[in-house]
Amino acid sequence: MNENIILEVNNLKKYFPIREGFFLRHTGDVKALDGTSFTLREGETLGVVGESGCGKSTLGKTIIRLHDPTEGEIILNGKNMESMKKNELRLHRKDIQMIFQDPFASLDPRMTVGKILREPLDVHQVGDPKERDQMVKDLLKSVGLKEMHLNRYPHEFSGGQRQRISVARSIALKPKLIIADEPVSALDVSIQAQVLNLLKDIQKKLNLTLIFISHDLSVVEHMCDRIAVMYLGKIVEICDREELFKNPKHPYTQALIGAIPIAGHGKRKKRKILSGDVPSPINPPSGCTFHPRCEFATEQCKKVIPKLISVSTECEHQTSCLLYETGVLK
């Protein structure tokens, strides 16, 4: 794996304003992202996991600038995307693409597959018209579809085929980074493995860097080199895939991994069951946001916001927990 840093995210925040009343006064914010930081190496696959509502999809959409960040930096290939003007950002978009969760909703039903795949090539004026026609055919072939599919519409395909078309569109401009937001969760289990293997093959051929967002830890374990665990808009643990599953540090990560079913045995025997519900991102708890559900929480956890610190000298294993900062847990 290349050691070059392709993406750097520093203290990224995204707040959605809440407006109420006749005059739509600003009465609060939904803190979807609340200070997220990480780096991504070229050719690496970073998995992002967590419960629904933890900010996974918002993270992906903010990195690609579908949402404008409230605060923080997004540095792609050494350039700060936040400081870019519209024209510069448009040119830079070639380097970063996204695969959405629902392929039916993300493909224009009024356009044929040929037009869908050709659109990014036309917008960025890649090659001449004849070259673009050939590129579209090559894109279809690369995802296991045939030239005869060019004049069909999205509704004429199965869910797996539509997601293959989405993959083809995402690689049309030969990007350096692809954000895959739950790319197989809307597909039948029998089709999921095919799409995942397709993604891995394309990544190897094109030397792509991936951010793979999912709630399914078994899929993330299969796909990713490193994994970031999110809780209420923040990364609470990030490390190598094998290290995370073998030696999870954060109490939240331990509960997530403990809930993974084992074939023939149901759920794991030694597991921690989380009590309570995920707090509202409108009014998150003070201090460590996980403290209301943590069996190890102390009075200090209710007051002090933990930092993401290194907990292993052997690998890049970081976790956000006061109990490791103070040495209560090791």
C-alpha positions as CSV (number, residue, x, y, z in Angstrom):
1,M,0.0,0.0,0.0
2,N,1.2,3.5,-0.9
3,E,2.1,5.6,2.1
4,N,1.1,8.9,0.3
5,I,-1.7,10.7,2.1
6,I,-4.5,11.4,-0.4
7,L,-7.1,12.8,2.0
8,E,-6.8,14.6,5.2
9,V,-9.9,15.6,7.3
10,N,-9.4,17.9,10.2
11,N,-12.0,18.7,12.8
12,L,-14.9,18.4,10.3
13,K,-18.3,19.6,11.5
14,K,-21.6,19.7,9.8
15,Y,-24.6,21.3,11.7
16,F,-28.1,21.4,10.1
17,P,-30.0,24.4,11.4
18,I,-33.4,24.0,13.0
19,R,-35.8,26.8,12.2
20,E,-39.2,27.3,13.8
21,G,-42.1,29.7,13.9
22,F,-43.6,32.1,11.4
23,F,-40.3,34.0,11.0
24,L,-38.2,30.7,10.8
25,R,-36.0,31.7,13.7
26,H,-32.9,29.6,14.3
27,T,-33.6,27.7,17.5
28,G,-30.9,25.0,17.4
29,D,-28.8,22.6,15.3
30,V,-28.7,19.0,14.4
31,K,-25.0,18.2,15.0
32,A,-24.6,15.5,12.4
33,L,-20.8,15.8,12.4
34,D,-19.1,17.2,15.5
35,G,-15.3,17.3,15.1
36,T,-14.2,14.3,12.9
37,S,-10.6,13.9,11.9
38,F,-8.7,11.2,10.0
39,T,-6.2,10.6,7.2
40,L,-6.4,8.3,4.2
41,R,-3.5,6.8,2.2
42,E,-3.5,6.3,-1.5
43,G,-4.8,2.8,-2.5
44,E,-6.3,2.2,1.0
45,T,-9.9,1.2,1.9
46,L,-11.2,2.9,5.0
47,G,-14.4,1.5,6.5
48,V,-16.8,3.8,8.4
49,V,-19.2,1.9,10.7
50,G,-21.8,2.8,13.4
51,E,-25.5,2.8,14.2
52,S,-28.0,4.6,12.0
53,G,-27.9,8.3,12.6
54,C,-24.2,8.4,13.7
55,G,-23.2,10.6,10.8
56,K,-21.7,8.1,8.4
57,S,-23.5,9.3,5.3
58,T,-23.2,12.9,6.2
59,L,-19.4,12.4,6.5
60,G,-19.3,11.1,2.9
61,K,-21.5,13.8,1.5
62,T,-19.6,16.5,3.2
63,I,-16.2,15.2,2.0
64,I,-17.5,15.3,-1.6
65,R,-19.1,18.7,-0.9
66,L,-22.7,17.7,-1.5
67,H,-23.0,19.4,1.9
68,D,-20.9,22.5,2.8
69,P,-19.0,21.9,6.0
70,T,-19.9,24.1,9.0
71,E,-16.3,24.0,10.1
72,G,-13.0,22.1,9.5
73,E,-10.7,21.2,6.6
74,I,-11.0,18.7,3.8
75,I,-7.6,18.4,2.1
76,L,-7.5,16.3,-1.1
77,N,-4.2,15.8,-2.8
78,G,-2.7,18.6,-0.8
79,K,-5.5,21.1,-1.8
80,N,-8.0,22.5,0.7
81,M,-11.4,21.9,-0.9
82,E,-13.1,24.3,1.5
83,S,-11.1,27.3,0.1
84,M,-11.8,26.4,-3.5
85,K,-14.0,28.6,-5.7
86,K,-16.8,27.1,-7.7
87,N,-14.9,26.7,-11.0
88,E,-11.9,25.2,-9.2
89,L,-14.1,22.8,-7.2
90,R,-15.8,21.7,-10.4
91,L,-12.5,20.7,-12.0
92,H,-11.4,19.0,-8.8
93,R,-14.6,16.9,-8.7
94,K,-13.1,14.6,-11.3
95,D,-10.8,13.2,-8.5
96,I,-13.6,12.3,-6.1
97,Q,-16.8,10.4,-6.9
98,M,-19.6,8.7,-4.9
99,I,-21.6,5.5,-5.1
100,F,-25.0,5.9,-3.4
101,Q,-27.0,3.4,-1.4
102,D,-30.1,3.3,-3.6
103,P,-29.1,2.8,-7.3
104,F,-32.6,3.3,-8.5
105,A,-32.9,6.8,-6.8
106,S,-29.4,7.9,-7.9
107,L,-29.9,7.1,-11.7
108,D,-32.0,9.5,-13.8
109,P,-35.0,7.4,-14.9
110,R,-35.4,9.6,-18.1
111,M,-31.9,8.8,-19.4
112,T,-30.6,5.7,-21.0
113,V,-27.6,3.9,-19.6
114,G,-25.5,5.2,-22.4
115,K,-26.4,8.8,-21.7
116,I,-25.9,8.3,-17.9
117,L,-22.4,7.1,-18.4
118,R,-21.6,9.6,-21.1
119,E,-22.8,12.7,-19.1
120,P,-19.7,13.1,-16.9
121,L,-17.4,12.6,-20.0
122,D,-19.3,15.4,-21.8
123,V,-19.4,17.7,-18.8
124,H,-15.6,17.5,-18.4
125,Q,-14.9,17.2,-22.2
126,V,-12.9,14.0,-22.0
127,G,-11.7,13.1,-25.5
128,D,-13.7,13.6,-28.7
129,P,-17.2,12.3,-29.4
130,K,-16.0,9.0,-31.0
131,E,-13.6,8.4,-28.1
132,R,-16.4,9.0,-25.6
133,D,-18.6,6.5,-27.3
134,Q,-15.9,3.9,-27.0
135,M,-15.2,4.8,-23.3
136,V,-18.9,4.2,-22.5
137,K,-18.8,0.8,-24.1
138,D,-15.6,0.0,-22.2
139,L,-17.1,1.2,-18.9
140,L,-20.1,-1.2,-19.4
141,K,-17.8,-4.1,-20.1
142,S,-15.7,-3.4,-17.1
143,V,-18.7,-3.9,-14.8
144,G,-19.9,-7.0,-16.5
145,L,-22.7,-5.5,-18.7
146,K,-23.0,-5.7,-22.5
147,E,-23.2,-3.1,-25.3
148,M,-26.8,-4.1,-25.9
149,H,-27.7,-2.5,-22.6
150,L,-26.7,1.0,-23.8
151,N,-30.2,2.0,-24.9
152,R,-32.1,0.6,-21.9
153,Y,-33.4,2.7,-19.0
154,P,-32.6,2.1,-15.3
155,H,-36.1,0.6,-14.6
156,E,-35.3,-2.2,-17.0
157,F,-32.4,-3.6,-14.9
158,S,-32.3,-5.5,-11.6
159,G,-31.0,-3.9,-8.4
160,G,-27.6,-5.5,-8.8
161,Q,-27.3,-4.4,-12.5
162,R,-28.3,-0.8,-11.5
163,Q,-25.6,-0.7,-8.9
164,R,-23.1,-2.0,-11.5
165,I,-24.1,1.0,-13.6
166,S,-23.6,3.3,-10.6
167,V,-20.1,1.8,-10.2
168,A,-19.3,2.3,-13.9
169,R,-20.5,6.0,-13.7
170,S,-18.3,6.6,-10.6
171,I,-15.1,5.4,-12.4
172,A,-15.8,7.2,-15.7
173,L,-13.5,10.1,-15.0
174,K,-10.8,7.9,-13.4
175,P,-11.1,9.4,-9.9
176,K,-8.5,9.0,-7.2
177,L,-11.1,8.6,-4.4
178,I,-14.5,6.9,-4.4
179,I,-16.9,7.2,-1.4
180,A,-19.2,4.1,-1.4
181,D,-22.2,4.9,0.9
182,E,-23.9,1.6,1.8
183,P,-23.4,0.3,-1.8
184,V,-24.8,-3.2,-1.2
185,S,-27.4,-2.7,1.7
186,A,-30.3,-2.4,-0.8
187,L,-29.3,-5.6,-2.7
188,D,-30.2,-9.2,-2.2
189,V,-27.6,-11.1,-0.1
190,S,-26.9,-13.3,-3.2
191,I,-26.0,-10.3,-5.2
192,Q,-24.0,-8.4,-2.5
193,A,-20.9,-10.6,-2.9
194,Q,-20.8,-10.0,-6.7
195,V,-20.9,-6.2,-6.3
196,L,-18.3,-6.3,-3.5
197,N,-15.9,-8.4,-5.5
198,L,-16.4,-6.1,-8.5
199,L,-15.4,-3.1,-6.4
200,K,-12.3,-4.9,-5.2
201,D,-11.3,-5.9,-8.7
202,I,-11.8,-2.4,-10.0
203,Q,-9.9,-0.9,-7.1
204,K,-6.9,-3.1,-7.8
205,K,-7.0,-2.4,-11.6
206,L,-7.3,1.4,-11.2
207,N,-5.4,1.8,-7.9
208,L,-8.4,3.5,-6.3
209,T,-8.7,4.8,-2.8
210,L,-12.1,3.9,-1.1
211,I,-14.1,5.2,1.8
212,F,-16.6,2.3,2.4
213,I,-19.6,3.3,4.6
214,S,-21.6,0.5,6.0
215,H,-23.6,-0.7,9.1
216,D,-22.6,-4.3,8.4
217,L,-19.4,-5.2,10.2
218,S,-18.9,-8.5,8.3
219,V,-19.0,-6.7,5.0
220,V,-16.5,-4.1,6.3
221,E,-14.2,-6.8,7.6
222,H,-14.1,-8.3,4.1
223,M,-13.6,-5.0,2.2
224,C,-11.4,-2.7,4.3
225,D,-7.8,-2.2,5.4
226,R,-8.7,0.2,8.3
227,I,-11.9,0.8,10.1
228,A,-13.3,4.0,11.8
229,V,-16.1,3.6,14.3
230,M,-18.5,6.5,14.6
231,Y,-20.8,7.5,17.4
232,L,-23.0,10.6,17.4
233,G,-21.0,12.5,14.8
234,K,-17.5,11.6,16.1
235,I,-14.9,8.9,15.4
236,V,-14.5,7.0,18.7
237,E,-12.0,4.4,17.4
238,I,-9.9,3.9,14.3
239,C,-7.3,1.2,13.5
240,D,-6.3,-1.7,11.3
241,R,-9.1,-4.2,10.5
242,E,-7.5,-7.2,12.1
243,E,-6.6,-5.2,15.2
244,L,-10.1,-3.8,15.6
245,F,-11.8,-7.3,15.5
246,K,-9.1,-8.9,17.7
247,N,-8.6,-6.1,20.2
248,P,-11.4,-3.5,20.3
249,K,-10.7,-0.8,22.9
250,H,-13.7,1.5,23.1
251,P,-16.7,0.1,25.0
252,Y,-19.0,1.0,22.0
253,T,-16.8,-0.9,19.6
254,Q,-16.7,-3.9,21.9
255,A,-20.5,-3.9,22.0
256,L,-20.8,-3.7,18.2
257,I,-18.4,-6.5,17.6
258,G,-20.0,-8.6,20.4
259,A,-23.3,-8.4,18.6
260,I,-22.0,-10.0,15.4
261,P,-23.8,-13.4,14.9
262,I,-21.5,-16.5,14.4
263,A,-22.8,-19.1,12.0
264,G,-24.3,-22.0,13.9
265,H,-24.1,-20.3,17.3
266,G,-26.4,-17.3,17.0
267,K,-24.9,-14.3,18.8
268,R,-21.6,-14.4,20.5
269,K,-21.8,-15.8,24.1
270,K,-19.6,-13.1,25.6
271,R,-21.2,-9.9,24.5
272,K,-22.0,-6.5,26.0
273,I,-25.6,-5.4,25.5
274,L,-25.9,-1.6,25.2
275,S,-28.7,-0.1,27.3
276,G,-30.7,3.0,26.4
277,D,-31.1,4.6,23.0
278,V,-28.7,6.8,20.9
279,P,-29.0,10.4,22.2
280,S,-30.4,13.1,20.0
281,P,-27.8,14.9,17.9
282,I,-29.8,18.1,18.6
283,N,-28.9,18.0,22.3
284,P,-26.0,15.5,22.7
285,P,-24.8,14.6,26.3
286,S,-22.0,16.7,27.9
287,G,-18.5,15.3,28.1
288,C,-18.2,11.9,26.4
289,T,-21.4,11.5,24.3
290,F,-21.3,7.7,25.0
291,H,-21.3,8.0,28.8
292,P,-25.1,7.5,29.3
293,R,-24.7,4.0,27.8
294,C,-21.3,3.1,29.1
295,E,-20.8,0.6,32.0
296,F,-17.4,2.1,32.8
297,A,-18.5,5.8,32.9
298,T,-17.3,8.0,35.7
299,E,-18.2,11.5,36.9
300,Q,-15.3,12.8,34.8
301,C,-16.7,11.2,31.7
302,K,-19.8,13.4,32.1
303,K,-17.7,16.6,32.1
304,V,-14.6,16.1,29.9
305,I,-14.7,15.6,26.1
306,P,-12.2,12.8,25.3
307,K,-9.5,13.1,22.6
308,L,-8.6,10.6,20.0
309,I,-5.4,9.1,21.4
310,S,-3.0,6.3,20.5
311,V,-3.5,3.2,22.6
312,S,-1.0,0.9,20.9
313,T,2.7,1.4,20.0
314,E,2.6,-1.6,17.6
315,C,0.0,-0.2,15.2
316,E,-1.9,2.9,14.5
317,H,-4.7,2.2,17.0
318,Q,-6.5,5.3,18.3
319,T,-9.5,5.5,20.6
320,S,-11.5,8.3,22.2
321,C,-12.0,7.4,25.8
322,L,-11.0,9.1,29.0
323,L,-10.5,5.8,30.8
324,Y,-7.5,5.1,28.5
325,E,-6.2,8.7,29.0
326,T,-6.3,8.2,32.8
327,G,-5.0,4.6,32.7
328,V,-8.2,3.0,34.2
329,L,-8.4,0.8,31.1
330,K,-5.5,-0.5,29.1
